[in-house]
Structure formats: structure tokens, C-alpha cells
Amino acid sequence: ARAVSEGFAARPRLCTLAGLLAPVLERHVAGPALEETKGELLTLATRFAEAGALACPAVGPEGWALAGRLTFSLVAGHWAATHPGPAVAEILARPDFAPLRKDFEADLADGLAAMLRGLAGRG
């Protein structure tokens, strides 16, 4: 989970695009470009699941496939939430709003670890 979160955190452009993929890009792109994009995502998802299965076999192939789908969604949503606009950032900088502050990499790692523990435990 930590390695995955570090990998995403090191690629801010990917995280931004992940948040735009379903609601914007996929709604305005069609034909071969869309098919190529989805093909690339399928390749990445397959590689993610294969690497995950080697790192933690207890999650299982189906668990890793699900983890891949959910990880991309977590990245998409959490990146936007942890990179707010200036007005929200100013409010969150105040001490009384500290409980609402988020840390992309740490929170993603914790969320992924919890998900993987759950997937490993479902037998």
C-alpha cells in the first residue's frame, strides 16, 4: 500500500488526469482514441494485479483486480480533495479546521492497506 501511494504521489499529472478521466475525458472522446486509452488502462490494471499477487498472494487474483479498480477511484477522488482551490486551502490552513486537512500519500496508503487487509481476510 505504501509503495502504491508513493508511486501515485510521485506522479501528480497522472493523479490529476485520473480525476478527469471518467467525468470529463471519457465523455468527450470517442472512437479509436477512447479504445486506445481503455486498452492502456487494461494493460496497467493487469500489471497492477499481477505485481500485487506476487507481493501479497493472500489477496488473490480477484481481490487484486478489485483493488486495482478501487485504487484508481481512490486516487481520482482523493487527489482532488487534497489539492483544493485557494479559498478552501486558506480555510483549511486555520487551526480550527485542522481535523479536515488531508494528506494524499499517507491517507491513500492507509486506505489501501485497510482495503487489502479486508480483501485478504475474505478468504
C-alpha positions as CSV (number, residue, x, y, z in Angstrom):
1,A,0.0,0.0,0.0
2,R,2.8,2.4,0.9
3,A,4.7,1.7,-2.4
4,V,1.5,2.3,-4.4
5,S,0.7,5.5,-2.6
6,E,4.3,6.7,-3.1
7,G,4.1,5.8,-6.8
8,F,1.0,7.9,-7.3
9,A,2.2,10.8,-5.2
10,A,5.3,11.0,-7.4
11,R,3.1,11.4,-10.5
12,P,0.8,14.4,-9.9
13,R,-0.2,14.7,-13.5
14,L,-1.4,11.1,-13.5
15,C,-3.4,11.8,-10.3
16,T,-5.0,14.9,-11.9
17,L,-5.9,13.0,-15.1
18,A,-7.3,10.1,-13.0
19,G,-9.8,12.6,-11.6
20,L,-10.7,13.9,-15.0
21,L,-10.9,10.6,-16.9
22,A,-14.5,9.4,-16.2
23,P,-16.3,12.6,-15.7
24,V,-14.6,14.6,-18.5
25,L,-12.3,12.9,-20.9
26,E,-14.3,9.7,-21.5
27,R,-17.4,11.7,-22.1
28,H,-15.8,13.8,-24.8
29,V,-13.6,11.4,-26.6
30,A,-14.8,8.6,-28.9
31,G,-13.6,6.0,-31.3
32,P,-10.1,4.8,-31.6
33,A,-8.7,7.3,-29.1
34,L,-11.1,6.1,-26.4
35,E,-10.4,2.4,-27.2
36,E,-6.7,3.0,-27.1
37,T,-7.0,4.8,-23.7
38,K,-9.1,2.0,-22.3
39,G,-6.7,-0.6,-23.7
40,E,-3.8,1.1,-21.9
41,L,-5.8,1.2,-18.7
42,L,-6.5,-2.5,-19.0
43,T,-2.8,-3.2,-19.5
44,L,-1.9,-1.2,-16.4
45,A,-4.7,-2.8,-14.4
46,T,-3.4,-6.3,-15.4
47,R,0.2,-5.4,-14.5
48,F,-1.0,-3.9,-11.1
49,A,-2.9,-7.1,-10.3
50,E,0.0,-9.3,-11.3
51,A,2.5,-7.3,-9.3
52,G,0.1,-7.3,-6.3
53,A,-0.4,-11.0,-6.5
54,L,3.4,-11.5,-6.3
55,A,3.7,-9.1,-3.4
56,C,0.7,-10.3,-1.4
57,P,-0.8,-13.6,-2.6
58,A,-3.3,-13.7,0.2
59,V,-5.4,-11.1,-1.5
60,G,-5.9,-13.4,-4.5
61,P,-6.2,-12.6,-8.2
62,E,-9.9,-11.4,-8.0
63,G,-9.0,-9.3,-4.9
64,W,-6.2,-7.6,-6.7
65,A,-8.4,-6.9,-9.8
66,L,-10.9,-5.2,-7.4
67,A,-8.1,-3.4,-5.6
68,G,-6.9,-2.0,-8.9
69,R,-10.3,-0.7,-9.8
70,L,-10.8,0.8,-6.4
71,T,-7.3,2.2,-6.1
72,F,-7.8,4.2,-9.3
73,S,-11.1,5.6,-7.9
74,L,-9.5,6.4,-4.6
75,V,-6.7,8.3,-6.3
76,A,-9.1,10.2,-8.5
77,G,-11.2,11.4,-5.7
78,H,-8.6,11.8,-3.0
79,W,-6.2,13.8,-5.2
80,A,-8.9,16.4,-5.8
81,A,-9.8,16.5,-2.1
82,T,-6.2,17.0,-1.1
83,H,-5.4,19.7,-3.7
84,P,-8.2,22.2,-3.1
85,G,-8.5,25.6,-4.6
86,P,-7.0,28.7,-2.9
87,A,-10.2,29.6,-1.0
88,V,-10.6,26.2,0.6
89,A,-6.8,25.9,1.2
90,E,-6.9,29.2,3.1
91,I,-9.7,27.9,5.3
92,L,-8.0,24.6,5.9
93,A,-4.8,26.4,7.0
94,R,-6.6,27.7,10.0
95,P,-6.0,25.7,13.3
96,D,-9.7,25.2,13.9
97,F,-10.1,23.3,10.6
98,A,-7.0,21.1,11.1
99,P,-9.2,17.9,11.5
100,L,-10.4,18.4,7.9
101,R,-6.9,18.5,6.4
102,K,-5.9,15.5,4.3
103,D,-2.5,14.1,3.3
104,F,-2.8,12.4,-0.1
105,E,0.1,9.9,0.3
106,A,-0.5,8.9,3.9
107,D,-4.2,8.7,3.7
108,L,-4.1,6.8,0.4
109,A,-1.6,4.3,1.9
110,D,-3.8,3.8,5.0
111,G,-6.9,3.4,2.9
112,L,-5.2,0.9,0.6
113,A,-3.8,-1.1,3.5
114,A,-7.2,-1.3,5.1
115,M,-8.7,-2.4,1.8
116,L,-6.0,-5.1,1.2
117,R,-6.4,-6.4,4.7
118,G,-10.1,-6.8,4.1
119,L,-9.6,-8.5,0.8
120,A,-7.0,-10.8,2.2
121,G,-9.4,-11.8,5.0
122,R,-12.4,-12.6,2.9
123,G,-10.9,-16.0,2.1
